[in-house]
Amino acid sequence: GAVPTSSDIVFIDGTFTNEPTISSTDAVAQSITIASGNTLTIDQSSSLTVSGDFTNDGSVTLNSTANDFSSLIVTGTATGDITYNRFVNSYNDGLGGGWDLVGSPTDMTITDFTTANGANIEVLGSDYAFSQYNNVLDQWERYETAAQTGSFTTGQGYSMATASDGPPPPGAAGTAVSFTGDMQTTDQSINVINNNAANGGVGRRWNLVSNPYPSYINGNTAAQATNNF
């Protein structure tokens, strides 16, 4: 009968007229357990910070728009999948091509991602508008629509554009693509490789990295509310 505080142990377990939703607020709890058959939704203008453990046997969804992104931080152990609906700009956005640079906030295979989101991603010939950067060859390598292999690399960025049509300038359009899997709760790292001298000088030193968490992280120790990933 009350909004949880940072010292509350929360169980979402039962039959409800309305399943719990975090809307337009920054929610906190000591720990949260979502039972099978129950759901928790965090809207695009909200966040949830759990100081202890997070256990999901039901369904947890985080939403976003072009300008607002939800956040989930778990200080303890996180168990069970989450789904992050991540807004991605439209390829035909009315501004000359709307590629977004994104990273996966969950563990997920590429095939599972294209199966879940292929209808929303722009198709360019026999490829999706979804690619990773190869700095040995200085080129973007798109994933084929016919078949894909491998998984998202934690901390690596990807370029992507969706298939929804955009309005004339200065408008923009897009839609959300879903990332479903386990969330990271520990430090993550990725090698930044200088291939500037590779292939007779064709290679580059640039690497596309990403935020591997379903939350904002500081870019440096002096980062403020407007200076983060």
N, C-alpha and C positions, 0 to 999 in steps of 0.2 A: 503493500500500500504506500510505498515511498520510493523516491529516486535513490539509487544506491550511492553510498559514499565510498571513499578510498579504503575504508576498513571493513566493508561488507563482502561476504561470500555469497555469490549470486548463483542460484540454480534456475534455469529456464526449463521447466519440466512439468507438463500438464496440458490441458485443453483450454485454450483461450479464445475469447471472441476476437481479440486482436493480438497477433504475435508481437513481441517487443520490437520497437523501432527507436533508434537514436536519431533524433531530428533537431537540427539547428542548435546543437549544444556539444560541449566537450564532456563526455561521460567518463567516470572512473569506477573502479572496483578493485577489491583485493584479489579475487579470483572469480572466474566465470565458468560454468558448465552448462552446455546446451545439450539437452537430451535428444535421442532419436525421435524424429517427427516434429521437432520444434525448430523455429527459425529466429534469427536475429539479423536485422538490417541496419546498416549505418549509412545515412544519407550523405550526399555530397558536401554538405555544409557542416559535418559533424566529425567527431573523433571518439575513440575509446582507448583509454590507457588502463592496462591491467598490471598491477604491481606484482602479482604472483602468477599462478598458472592459468592457462586458458585451454579448456577441453571442449571440443566440438564433435558430438555424435549426430548432430542435426544438420542445419544449413546456416551458414553465415555469409552475408553478402555486403560488399562495400560498393558504393556508387560514386560516379563522378560526372561532371559536365565539362564543357570547354574551359571554364574558369574556376571550378571548384572541385576539390578532390578529398574524399574521406580518408581517415587515418586510423590505423590499428597498431598499437604498441603493446607488446607483451614482454615484461621484464623476466618472467619465469619461463616455464616450458609451455610450448604451444603444441597441442595434439589435435589432429583432424584437419581436413581441408577447409580453406576459405575460397570464396569467389570474389575477385575484384573486377568490377565492370569499369574498364579504363577507357575514357573518351579518346578517340583518335580522329583526326581531321579528315575531311573528304578530299579525295584526289581531285575531283571537279569542284573546287571550293569557290570558283569565281575570281580567284586571285592568282591563277597561273600554276596551280598544282600544290596540293596541301599535304605534303609529306610531314609526318610527325616522327620524332626520335623517341623511342620508348624502350623500357626494359620490363622484364617479367617480375612482378612482385611475389610470385609463387613458383614452386617446382612444377614443371609441366613439360611434356614432350611436344615437339613441333607438330606431329601428326594429330595429337589430341587438340591442339590449339586450332589448326586449320579445319578439323572436323566440326568443332564447336562454332567457329567464326567465319568459315569460308564464304558464306553467303553475304557477309558484311564487308569483306575485303575486296578492293578493286582488283580486277583481273586484267593483266597486260599481256596479250597474246596467250602463251601457254604457262605464264607465271602469275603468281600473286604479287600485288604491290606490297611486298613484305620481303625484306632482304637484310643481310648482314654485310659489314664492310670488311674487305680483304685488303689489308695495307701492304701485303707483299706485291700485289698486282695493281693497287690503287683503283679498285673497282667495287661496286655494289653487286652482290650475288643474290639474285632473287630465288625464292623457293618455288618449285614447280607445282602446278595444280595437280599433276598426275600422282605424285608421291613425294614424301618428305621423310627424312631420317633425323635422328638425334633429338636432343632436348635443348631448351633454353639454357644458356650458360649464365650462371649467377653473376651479376655485375656487368654483363655485356649489354650494350645497346643495340637496337635494331631500328630500321626505318620501315614505316608502314603508312598506308593510306586506305581509307574506307571507300565504299562504293556509293554512298549517299550523295545526291546532287546538292550543290551549294547555291545560295542565292547570288545575285549580282553583287559586285563590290559596293560598299566595303564589308558585306556580310560574309559569313563563313558557315560551313555545315560540317557534319560528321556524325558519328554514332559510337556507341561503346562496344568494345570487344571484351570478352570475358577471359580472365586468367583464373584457373582453378587448380589448387594443390596446396601443399604444405607451405607455411610461411617461415621465413628465416627469423631467428631470434638471437643469433650470435654474430660476431664479427665475420665479415666476408671480405675476400680479396680477389683481385684479378690482375694478371700480369699486363703491364703496359709495355709493348715491344716496339723498339725502333728498327724498322725495316727500310730506313731511308736509302741505304746503299744496295738493297736487294734488286735483283733482275736488272743489272746495268743502270741503276739509278731510277728505275720505275717505281720502286717501293717508296713508302711514306712512313713518317714517324707518328702520324695521327692514329689514335685508337678511340673507338666509340664505347664509352663506359656508361653504366646506368646505376640507378638506385635499386638495390635488390630487396627492398622492404616495402610493405604496404603503408608507409608513413613517410613524412618528411624527415630528412636528416640534414644536419649542419654541414655546410661546405668547408668550414674551418672553425677554429675556436672562438673567433670574433663574430660568428654568424648571428644575424638577427632574424626577425620574422620575415623579412623580405630578402634574405640572403641565404638560401638553402637549396637543396635538391628536392 
